[in-house]
Amino acid sequence: MAHPEPPTANMNLYQPNSATRKPRILLAASGSVASIKFANLCHCFSEWAEVKAVATKASLHFIDRVSVPKDVTLYTDEDEWSMWKKIGDSVLHIELRRWADIMVIAPLSANTLGKVTS
């Protein structure tokens, strides 16, 4: 006897909030020397998605900010603390969480991976 397919097998499980908007990716760079490729990643993702980026202080040693696409906003720790002045103000990391469909940490240093998984 053949096993029937589950009812969700043919369904597309990813359904964006709006049928016309691109996926929203928050791209994060950790302090790996591989961050030298961060601008390239921003370009690749921004071809098919809306992209915002965050970078650690250590990763900024390797990222060429001029190479990051103009439509990709790059946030740093300074942005986090300069935007918030008093209770009730928007908090950057919370607004980014609300905005993004997914967060991608790439490149991911071994140090950051250890922190995330412990």
N, C-alpha and C positions, 0 to 999 in steps of 0.2 A: 504494500500500500504506500503510495507516494505521500510525502509530508507536504501539506499545503504551506505556502509561503506566509510568513506573518503579515498581518495587514499593513504594517509600516514598511515592508521591504521595498516597495516601489515608490514610496513617498519621499520627497525631498525634505530632509529633516532641518535644513538651514532655511529659514524664512526671515529675510531682513525686515526691519521695522517698516520700511517703505519700499515699495516695489521698484522705485526708480533710483534710490540713492546707492552710492558705492559703499562697500564695507569700510569701516573706520578702524584703522590700525594705529595703536600707540606703539611706536618702535623705540626701544630703550637700549642704550649702549652702556656696557660696563667697562671697567678700566683695563681691558685687554689690548695688547698691541694690535690685535685684529681690528680694533675700532678704526684703523686707517681706512677700512672698506665701508664705513658707516654711510658715507654720502652715496656710495653705489647702491647700498641696500635701500636707502630712501628713494632713489630714482626708480629702482625696480618695483618697489611696492606702490609708489605714487602713480605708476602707469595704469593701475587698475583699482586703486583704493584711495580713500582720503587718508592722509598720514600726518600725524603729529609725532614729534620726537622728544625724548628726554635723554639727557646725558649726565653721567656722574662727573665730578670734578676730575677724577683720574682719566676718564676717557677723553676729555677735552684736550689732553696732551697730544692725542693722535688724530682727532677729527679736524678736518679742514672745513670750517664753517662756511666759507665762500662756496664750496662745492655742493653743499646741501641745497636741494631744489628750493626755489623762491616760495613755492606754495606749501612747503613743509616748515612749520614753526618748530624751532628747537628750544626747549625749556631746560633750565639748569636750576640748581639749588637756590641761586639768587632770585630767580623768578618766583619760586615757591614762597620765599619769605618777604619779598618786596610787594607782593599782591595783597597779602593779608595784613591789616592794620588793627582791626578790632573785631570783637565777637559780632557775628552777623555778616561779615565780609565773606566773599567767596574764597574757598580754599582750593588752590590749584590742583593738588592731587585728587581731590574729590571730584572736581569738575572734569578732569581727564578721565577718571573712572566712569563717570556718567556718559561721557562722549564716546568712548571707545567700545567697539564690539569685541576686540581682542587686544592683548598686549603681547608683543614679541620682544624678548631680550636677545639681541643679536648684534654683535658677537657677545657671547656669554663667557666670561672668564671662569676658570676653575674655582677661584676664590669666591665669586658671586654665586656660582652653582652650589658650593658648599654651604653658604649662608642661607640660600633659598630652601635647600633640602633638609636642613637640620632643625 
